[in-house]
Structures are given as C-alpha cells and as structure tokens.
Amino acid sequence: MTGPSRRTLLKHASLGAAAAAAAPVLLTGSADADSERDGPTAPGAVVAYVRNQRTGEIAVMAGETEIICHDRALASQLARIAHRATQS
C-alpha cells in the first residue's frame, strides 16, 4: 500500500497551514481581538489539521508536540475554508 503523493501531502499541508492561520480570526471574529487575549502562546509555528470533520477531531502541532482536540464547530469552519481555497 502506498501513501499519499508528495503533491497531495504538500497541498493538504498548505491548506492546513492556511486554515490554522485563519483560526484566531474565526474564533474571535477579528484579527484585532486576538491581540486582546492574555495567556500563553506557542514560541514558533503552529499547524493544525482536521483529522475527522464529522467527529471534530483536530490535530494541533507545535514544535515536536502533537495534541488531539475535539471541536466540531472549528473542524467545520476549517473544512469550509479549505474548500473555498480549493475553489480559487
């Protein structure tokens, strides 16, 4: 059994990165609202991808750490963003 092609992997990774970048805007309603939040932030890049939209399973990776969370609303929003990105 072969895995995904390099092109497919890069395409999905770029969509995940775009969706992850949009997540703060989706969660707060505006990019400016993000600057009002207090709390810890990741020291570097954060990548998130939807593993299962139906269950809301999202993998979030920061550094060498991967955390699985479940948020059906966020998974649906990210999937809609990814769909729009593929339509461009």
ZADOFI-386998 format. One line per field, with one value per residue: residue number from 1; residue in three letters; z, x, y of N, C-alpha, C, O in turn. Coordinates in pm, 1 decimal, decimal comma, padded with zeros to 6 digits, always signed. Example, Ala and Ser with C-alpha at 12.3 -4.5 7.8 and 13.67 -1.06 7.14 Angstrom:
<vobas>
i [1  2]
aa [ALA  SER]
nw [+00780,0  +00708,0]
nu [+01319,0  +01285,0]
nv [-00569,0  -00225,0]
caw [+00780,0  +00714,0]
cau [+01230,0  +01367,0]
cav [-00450,0  -00106,0]
cw [+00780,0  +00787,0]
cu [+01320,0  +01290,0]
cv [-00330,0  +00003,0]
ow [+00846,5  +00803,9]
ou [+01423,6  +01340,9]
ov [-00331,9  +00113,8]
</vobas>
This chain:
<vobas>
i [1  2  3  4  5  6  7  8  9  10  11  12  13  14  15  16  17  18  19  20  21  22  23  24  25  26  27  28  29  30  31  32  33  34  35  36  37  38  39  40  41  42  43  44  45  46  47  48  49  50  51  52  53  54  55  56  57  58  59  60  61  62  63  64  65  66  67  68  69  70  71  72  73  74  75  76  77  78  79  80  81  82  83  84  85  86  87  88]
aa [MET  THR  GLY  PRO  SER  ARG  ARG  THR  LEU  LEU  LYS  HIS  ALA  SER  LEU  GLY  ALA  ALA  ALA  ALA  ALA  ALA  ALA  PRO  VAL  LEU  LEU  THR  GLY  SER  ALA  ASP  ALA  ASP  SER  GLU  ARG  ASP  GLY  PRO  THR  ALA  PRO  GLY  ALA  VAL  VAL  ALA  TYR  VAL  ARG  ASN  GLN  ARG  THR  GLY  GLU  ILE  ALA  VAL  MET  ALA  GLY  GLU  THR  GLU  ILE  ILE  CYS  HIS  ASP  ARG  ALA  LEU  ALA  SER  GLN  LEU  ALA  ARG  ILE  ALA  HIS  ARG  ALA  THR  GLN  SER]
nw [+00000,0  -00086,5  +00028,3  +00051,3  -00234,2  -00290,4  -00384,9  -00310,1  -00031,9  +00017,4  -00074,2  +00104,6  +00341,1  +00302,0  +00290,4  +00546,9  +00692,7  +00607,8  +00704,4  +00976,9  +01024,5  +00987,7  +01195,7  +01452,4  +01377,7  +01309,4  +01554,6  +01717,2  +01574,5  +01472,4  +01365,5  +01524,7  +01774,1  +01870,7  +01972,4  +02210,4  +02385,0  +02670,7  +02787,5  +02740,8  +02449,5  +02153,0  +02101,4  +01843,0  +01507,0  +01453,8  +01356,6  +01236,3  +01164,8  +01028,6  +01130,3  +01135,0  +01024,7  +01087,7  +01353,4  +01470,3  +01523,7  +01564,7  +01488,0  +01647,0  +01608,5  +01756,1  +01754,6  +01843,7  +01941,2  +01939,1  +01971,3  +02018,1  +01970,5  +02018,4  +01844,3  +01702,0  +01572,7  +01506,9  +01343,8  +01128,2  +01036,8  +00954,6  +00753,7  +00570,6  +00498,5  +00378,2  +00165,9  +00019,5  -00048,9  -00229,3  -00438,6  -00559,2]
nu [+00083,9  +00061,1  +00147,8  +00014,9  +00068,3  +00352,0  +00278,4  +00006,3  +00034,3  +00174,3  -00014,5  -00229,9  -00100,1  -00044,4  -00302,5  -00385,4  -00211,2  -00295,3  -00555,0  -00504,3  -00382,3  -00597,3  -00761,5  -00751,1  -00890,2  -01136,0  -01220,4  -01238,8  -01359,8  -01236,8  -00915,1  -00798,2  -00905,8  -00762,4  -00525,8  -00608,6  -00633,2  -00511,9  -00256,1  -00069,9  +00134,8  +00233,1  +00579,4  +00674,1  +00594,3  +00261,2  +00070,6  -00231,7  -00460,9  -00756,6  -00858,4  -01083,4  -01373,0  -01641,1  -01642,5  -01510,1  -01241,8  -00926,4  -00590,4  -00327,8  -00019,9  +00278,8  +00603,3  +00768,1  +00552,0  +00235,2  -00105,8  -00425,2  -00743,5  -01097,3  -01339,6  -01617,6  -01740,9  -01524,4  -01377,9  -01555,7  -01560,8  -01292,2  -01283,5  -01459,9  -01315,4  -01092,5  -01218,9  -01308,1  -01058,9  -00966,5  -01130,0  -01048,9]
nv [-00117,7  +00216,9  +00544,8  +00882,6  +01096,7  +01310,7  +01559,8  +01570,2  +01558,8  +01801,0  +01983,8  +01942,9  +02006,3  +02277,5  +02379,6  +02318,3  +02480,1  +02732,3  +02729,6  +02705,5  +02947,5  +03113,0  +03045,3  +03195,6  +03427,0  +03321,1  +03222,3  +03446,6  +03642,5  +03865,4  +03979,2  +04171,3  +04128,7  +03916,8  +04021,9  +04119,5  +03911,9  +03738,1  +03519,8  +03211,0  +03166,9  +02990,1  +02927,1  +02917,7  +02820,9  +02701,0  +02428,5  +02306,7  +02047,7  +01904,0  +01600,9  +01443,9  +01551,9  +01500,2  +01403,9  +01608,9  +01598,8  +01731,1  +01778,1  +01934,8  +02081,0  +02180,1  +02273,1  +01984,1  +01857,5  +01701,3  +01748,5  +01618,9  +01742,3  +01795,4  +01955,5  +02023,2  +02242,0  +02414,8  +02239,1  +02213,6  +02479,1  +02511,8  +02318,9  +02431,9  +02661,3  +02540,5  +02418,0  +02641,1  +02744,0  +02556,2  +02602,1  +02832,0]
caw [+00000,0  -00094,1  +00098,4  -00037,6  -00316,0  -00235,8  -00423,7  -00223,9  +00103,0  +00020,9  -00091,2  +00230,6  +00442,5  +00281,0  +00330,1  +00692,8  +00742,4  +00582,6  +00797,7  +01111,2  +01032,4  +00994,2  +01315,9  +01550,5  +01326,4  +01320,3  +01694,3  +01783,8  +01489,7  +01406,6  +01397,9  +01631,9  +01902,0  +01915,1  +02049,7  +02341,3  +02469,2  +02752,6  +02803,4  +02672,7  +02304,9  +02106,9  +02070,4  +01699,7  +01419,4  +01496,1  +01242,7  +01275,8  +01054,3  +01066,6  +01106,9  +01110,3  +01037,9  +01149,1  +01498,8  +01516,5  +01566,7  +01506,6  +01537,8  +01658,2  +01627,8  +01789,2  +01778,6  +01826,3  +02017,1  +01871,1  +02063,0  +01950,4  +02040,4  +01950,7  +01836,1  +01576,0  +01507,5  +01448,1  +01233,9  +01015,9  +00984,2  +00883,6  +00631,5  +00475,7  +00449,1  +00287,5  +00043,8  -00056,9  -00101,5  -00345,6  -00545,9  -00616,0]
cau [+00000,0  +00141,0  +00093,2  -00023,2  +00176,3  +00417,6  +00195,0  -00111,9  +00077,5  +00204,5  -00141,2  -00302,9  -00024,0  -00062,1  -00439,3  -00388,0  -00142,9  -00384,0  -00667,1  -00453,7  -00359,8  -00728,4  -00833,5  -00776,1  -00992,8  -01263,2  -01258,1  -01263,8  -01439,2  -01149,2  -00772,9  -00764,6  -00948,6  -00658,6  -00426,7  -00666,4  -00629,2  -00394,2  -00229,9  +00049,4  +00131,6  +00337,2  +00702,1  +00703,8  +00481,6  +00159,6  -00000,1  -00348,8  -00535,3  -00877,4  -00842,8  -01216,3  -01466,5  -01765,3  -01626,1  -01445,4  -01105,4  -00827,1  -00453,6  -00256,2  +00121,3  +00366,0  +00734,2  +00765,3  +00437,2  +00106,6  -00217,9  -00552,2  -00857,1  -01224,6  -01422,9  -01690,5  -01765,5  -01398,4  -01346,4  -01642,0  -01514,0  -01167,0  -01315,3  -01517,8  -01205,1  -01013,7  -01299,1  -01300,9  -00922,7  -00950,4  -01215,8  -00985,6]
cav [+00000,0  +00338,5  +00660,5  +00993,0  +01150,2  +01430,4  +01674,6  +01569,0  +01593,1  +01944,2  +02056,0  +01935,6  +02079,3  +02421,1  +02412,7  +02315,8  +02599,6  +02846,8  +02719,0  +02734,5  +03091,8  +03178,4  +03002,4  +03302,2  +03516,5  +03250,3  +03206,0  +03573,8  +03729,5  +03962,1  +03962,7  +04264,3  +04072,3  +03825,4  +04095,3  +04149,7  +03792,8  +03712,2  +03378,4  +03162,1  +03147,0  +02898,6  +03001,0  +02910,4  +02790,6  +02605,4  +02371,8  +02228,4  +01989,7  +01832,1  +01457,6  +01388,5  +01663,6  +01454,5  +01395,6  +01731,1  +01568,5  +01821,7  +01760,3  +02062,1  +02052,6  +02293,1  +02213,3  +01839,1  +01808,5  +01693,2  +01733,7  +01594,6  +01801,5  +01773,6  +02075,6  +02003,1  +02370,8  +02459,4  +02147,1  +02250,2  +02607,4  +02488,7  +02245,6  +02528,5  +02743,6  +02456,9  +02400,4  +02767,0  +02756,9  +02468,2  +02653,6  +02951,9]
cw [+00000,0  -00021,8  -00000,6  -00117,0  -00249,9  -00265,4  -00333,8  -00082,2  +00115,2  +00009,2  +00039,8  +00340,7  +00426,6  +00317,1  +00481,7  +00752,3  +00722,5  +00680,0  +00940,1  +01129,3  +01046,5  +01124,0  +01418,9  +01505,9  +01339,4  +01464,1  +01759,7  +01702,2  +01421,0  +01449,7  +01512,5  +01768,1  +01957,5  +02002,2  +02189,3  +02436,8  +02548,6  +02759,3  +02722,5  +02522,4  +02267,9  +02069,8  +01921,5  +01621,2  +01482,6  +01370,9  +01296,7  +01151,6  +01108,7  +01029,8  +01073,1  +01133,8  +01112,2  +01302,0  +01557,4  +01563,7  +01490,2  +01570,7  +01534,9  +01691,3  +01651,9  +01827,6  +01748,7  +01897,6  +01930,7  +01975,3  +01980,0  +02034,5  +01958,8  +01959,6  +01701,5  +01501,6  +01438,3  +01330,2  +01110,1  +00953,2  +00903,1  +00753,0  +00526,4  +00416,4  +00346,9  +00156,6  -00042,8  -00119,8  -00225,8  -00463,1  -00616,7  -00737,4]
cu [+00089,1  +00070,1  +00052,9  +00097,6  +00234,3  +00334,2  +00070,9  -00076,5  +00104,1  +00077,5  -00218,2  -00231,3  -00043,7  -00203,2  -00452,0  -00322,2  -00229,4  -00501,2  -00623,1  -00429,8  -00491,8  -00802,0  -00852,3  -00884,3  -01129,6  -01311,7  -01297,4  -01350,2  -01356,2  -01006,1  -00733,2  -00801,0  -00842,2  -00556,3  -00478,5  -00659,6  -00500,3  -00375,8  -00109,8  +00027,3  +00244,8  +00461,3  +00736,3  +00576,6  +00389,1  +00086,3  -00115,4  -00411,5  -00651,4  -00857,5  -00975,9  -01318,3  -01593,1  -01756,0  -01562,3  -01303,5  -01005,7  -00692,2  -00385,2  -00111,8  +00197,6  +00500,7  +00728,8  +00647,6  +00311,9  -00001,4  -00343,5  -00662,9  -00982,8  -01309,2  -01493,9  -01712,7  -01638,5  -01359,8  -01429,0  -01597,7  -01386,4  -01190,6  -01376,4  -01409,6  -01123,0  -01089,1  -01293,5  -01163,5  -00903,0  -01034,2  -01153,2  -00903,1]
cv [+00125,0  +00451,1  +00768,3  +01042,9  +01274,7  +01554,6  +01684,2  +01610,5  +01743,4  +02027,4  +02058,8  +02011,5  +02229,6  +02464,1  +02413,8  +02438,4  +02723,3  +02846,0  +02751,2  +02883,6  +03166,8  +03147,0  +03113,3  +03399,8  +03451,8  +03243,9  +03337,6  +03668,4  +03835,8  +03939,0  +04054,7  +04208,0  +03978,1  +03897,1  +04129,4  +04031,5  +03786,9  +03562,0  +03336,4  +03149,1  +03052,4  +02978,7  +03002,1  +02882,7  +02686,7  +02559,3  +02289,4  +02169,3  +01907,5  +01685,9  +01393,8  +01499,5  +01621,6  +01451,6  +01521,5  +01709,6  +01654,5  +01791,5  +01896,2  +02028,6  +02181,4  +02234,0  +02065,2  +01775,5  +01809,1  +01668,2  +01714,2  +01658,1  +01773,3  +01900,4  +02070,8  +02133,7  +02420,8  +02370,5  +02181,2  +02381,9  +02589,7  +02414,2  +02338,0  +02617,8  +02664,7  +02436,0  +02524,7  +02784,3  +02671,4  +02515,5  +02774,1  +02919,2]
ow [+00079,8  -00011,9  -00121,9  -00073,1  -00163,4  -00181,2  -00287,4  -00019,7  +00212,2  +00075,7  +00081,8  +00424,8  +00525,6  +00369,1  +00538,6  +00850,5  +00810,3  +00731,5  +01014,9  +01236,6  +01110,1  +01158,3  +01471,1  +01588,2  +01375,6  +01491,1  +01849,4  +01755,8  +01320,6  +01557,5  +01590,0  +01867,1  +02079,1  +02097,1  +02277,2  +02557,3  +02500,6  +02738,7  +02645,4  +02475,7  +02343,2  +02012,6  +01878,8  +01663,9  +01554,7  +01288,8  +01391,0  +01046,1  +01217,6  +00912,6  +00992,4  +01247,8  +01191,3  +01371,4  +01679,2  +01636,2  +01367,2  +01692,9  +01432,3  +01788,1  +01578,1  +01921,2  +01639,3  +01913,4  +01858,2  +02057,7  +01882,2  +02154,1  +01843,1  +02068,2  +01599,3  +01378,8  +01323,4  +01227,5  +00998,6  +00830,8  +00794,5  +00652,5  +00407,3  +00296,7  +00241,0  +00049,0  -00164,4  -00232,0  -00317,3  -00576,2  -00723,4  -00797,2]
ou [+00182,3  -00052,6  +00056,5  +00212,1  +00171,2  +00321,3  +00035,2  -00148,6  +00061,5  +00063,9  -00266,3  -00295,6  -00058,0  -00222,5  -00520,4  -00370,8  -00236,2  -00541,0  -00695,8  -00454,2  -00497,3  -00897,1  -00963,1  -00961,1  -01227,3  -01430,9  -01381,7  -01407,1  -01400,0  -00980,0  -00643,8  -00733,7  -00832,7  -00504,8  -00399,8  -00678,1  -00393,8  -00470,6  -00054,3  -00083,7  +00340,9  +00449,8  +00820,4  +00466,3  +00433,1  +00044,7  -00099,1  -00415,0  -00645,5  -00841,8  -00982,2  -01346,4  -01646,7  -01849,5  -01560,3  -01249,2  -01000,7  -00681,4  -00384,9  -00083,4  +00183,2  +00510,7  +00688,9  +00642,9  +00285,5  +00010,4  -00365,3  -00674,6  -00974,5  -01345,1  -01437,4  -01704,2  -01644,2  -01313,8  -01377,0  -01596,9  -01373,6  -01125,4  -01348,2  -01411,8  -01088,4  -01029,2  -01276,1  -01152,5  -00830,4  -01011,1  -01200,1  -00843,2]
ov [+00134,9  +00452,6  +00747,3  +01032,7  +01335,6  +01643,4  +01792,4  +01688,3  +01806,1  +02130,2  +02164,0  +02074,2  +02301,4  +02574,0  +02498,8  +02494,4  +02809,3  +02950,5  +02816,5  +02938,8  +03272,1  +03217,2  +03125,7  +03449,5  +03517,5  +03258,7  +03338,8  +03763,5  +03891,8  +03885,6  +04020,8  +04236,8  +03961,2  +03837,9  +04164,5  +04048,5  +03825,5  +03486,1  +03414,8  +03123,8  +03036,8  +03087,1  +03081,3  +02916,8  +02597,1  +02641,1  +02212,0  +02232,6  +01850,4  +01651,7  +01301,0  +01536,5  +01699,2  +01491,6  +01539,5  +01792,9  +01651,5  +01780,8  +01964,3  +01958,0  +02278,9  +02154,8  +02025,2  +01653,5  +01905,0  +01577,5  +01785,6  +01631,3  +01732,0  +01945,8  +02109,5  +02136,2  +02464,6  +02420,6  +02177,7  +02395,5  +02646,4  +02442,7  +02324,4  +02646,7  +02717,1  +02436,3  +02515,6  +02833,8  +02710,3  +02472,9  +02813,8  +03008,5]
</vobas>
